[in-house]
């Protein structure tokens, strides 16, 4: 994901072998305010984008 032309996050789409999390997005890498030691999973891309924007806004 990019914000103001800077890479702030890398998300992965979880495959079927992740069972209950299959089809969700996971934070593979976050940079700056988006860095997270316990990477979250997201139901869909829109939720991931909202979470990322919240973190960038200082939340």
Rosetta silent file (secondary structure, phi, psi, omega in degrees, C-alpha in Angstrom):
SEQUENCE: XXXXXXXXXXXXXXXXXXXXXXXXXXXXXXXXXXXXXXXXXXXXXXXXXXXXXXXXXXX
SCORE:     score description
SCORE:     0.000 S_00000001
   1 L     0.000  144.003  179.479    0.000    0.000    0.000 S_00000001
   2 E  -117.507  146.859  172.366    1.201    3.518   -0.785 S_00000001
   3 E  -137.882  124.490 -178.454    0.485    6.842    0.909 S_00000001
   4 L    51.225   42.920  178.008    1.757   10.081   -0.595 S_00000001
   5 L    69.458   10.981  177.504    3.973    8.043   -2.950 S_00000001
   6 E  -110.682  138.322  174.910    5.642    6.178   -0.053 S_00000001
   7 E   -71.651  121.257 -178.466    5.382    2.451    0.550 S_00000001
   8 L  -115.816  -20.191 -178.554    3.735    2.070    3.971 S_00000001
   9 E  -159.713  149.180  172.889    2.527   -1.534    4.009 S_00000001
  10 E  -120.489  122.289  179.286    2.735   -4.855    2.225 S_00000001
  11 E  -109.389  150.844  173.523   -0.354   -7.059    2.457 S_00000001
  12 E  -122.739  147.340  175.466   -0.770  -10.679    1.462 S_00000001
  13 E   -92.313  117.522 -173.496   -3.950  -12.479    0.461 S_00000001
  14 L   -74.441  128.707 -179.058   -4.109  -15.620    2.596 S_00000001
  15 L   -77.930  176.961 -175.685   -4.579  -18.866    0.617 S_00000001
  16 H   -59.632  -26.610 -178.120   -6.861  -21.781    1.479 S_00000001
  17 H   -72.176   -0.562  174.750   -4.275  -23.548    3.639 S_00000001
  18 H   -92.677   11.790  175.396   -4.849  -20.851    6.274 S_00000001
  19 H    46.712 -108.069 -173.417   -8.251  -22.462    6.949 S_00000001
  20 H   -66.309  -20.062  178.004  -10.427  -19.980    8.892 S_00000001
  21 H   -96.183    1.379 -179.979   -8.306  -17.032    7.719 S_00000001
  22 L   -56.268  134.290  178.789   -8.372  -18.083    4.049 S_00000001
  23 L    89.947  -12.748  178.443   -9.284  -15.173    1.813 S_00000001
  24 L   -82.098  170.555  174.049   -8.360  -12.543    4.386 S_00000001
  25 E  -104.411  146.645  177.612   -5.514  -10.044    4.077 S_00000001
  26 E  -129.337  143.396  176.808   -2.549  -10.068    6.432 S_00000001
  27 E   -76.735  109.854  178.893    0.004   -7.372    7.121 S_00000001
  28 E   -81.952  -39.770  178.239    3.276   -8.832    5.845 S_00000001
  29 E  -154.472  137.205  175.493    5.305   -5.682    6.501 S_00000001
  30 E  -125.125  147.769 -176.805    4.482   -2.238    7.806 S_00000001
  31 L  -123.391  141.544 -179.211    6.723    0.805    7.711 S_00000001
  32 H    64.649 -129.510 -178.725    6.806    3.777   10.066 S_00000001
  33 H   -65.879  -13.999 -178.939    3.505    4.159   11.908 S_00000001
  34 H   -91.954   -5.987  176.753    2.157    1.080   10.166 S_00000001
  35 L   -63.210  134.916 -176.932    4.823   -1.197   11.671 S_00000001
  36 L  -144.286  118.375 -178.575    3.171   -3.770   13.942 S_00000001
  37 L   -65.973  -26.193  177.765    5.021   -6.499   15.899 S_00000001
  38 L  -116.688   85.009 -170.724    1.874   -8.680   15.972 S_00000001
  39 L   -57.335  128.371  178.566    0.612   -8.396   12.373 S_00000001
  40 L   -79.760  163.206  168.534   -3.180   -8.204   12.116 S_00000001
  41 E  -112.283  154.248 -175.782   -5.421   -9.922    9.593 S_00000001
  42 E  -128.903  142.691 -179.148   -8.228   -8.099    7.842 S_00000001
  43 L   -61.498  -37.040  179.768  -11.557   -9.338    6.485 S_00000001
  44 L  -157.536  176.656 -175.988  -11.008   -7.477    3.213 S_00000001
  45 H   -63.603  -37.246 -179.075   -8.932   -4.819    1.513 S_00000001
  46 H   -62.826  -40.251  178.041  -11.240   -1.972    2.554 S_00000001
  47 H   -66.138  -40.912  178.262  -10.790   -2.846    6.243 S_00000001
  48 H   -63.136  -41.375  179.188   -7.015   -3.032    5.747 S_00000001
  49 H   -65.251  -41.284  179.066   -6.994    0.372    4.063 S_00000001
  50 H   -64.693  -43.072  178.832   -9.037    1.935    6.872 S_00000001
  51 H   -62.024  -44.142 -179.827   -6.736    0.435    9.529 S_00000001
  52 H   -62.575  -45.368  179.649   -3.657    1.676    7.665 S_00000001
  53 H   -63.245  -39.806  177.548   -5.060    5.180    7.290 S_00000001
  54 H   -59.113  -45.367  178.661   -5.950    5.252   10.989 S_00000001
  55 H   -64.017  -40.725  179.534   -2.358    4.338   11.878 S_00000001
  56 H   -66.155  -30.982  179.099   -0.972    6.969    9.498 S_00000001
  57 L   -78.623   -1.331  176.840   -3.241    9.567   11.084 S_00000001
  58 L   100.252    5.956 -178.544   -1.628    8.827   14.446 S_00000001
  59 L   -86.117    0.000    0.000   -4.234    6.457   15.856 S_00000001
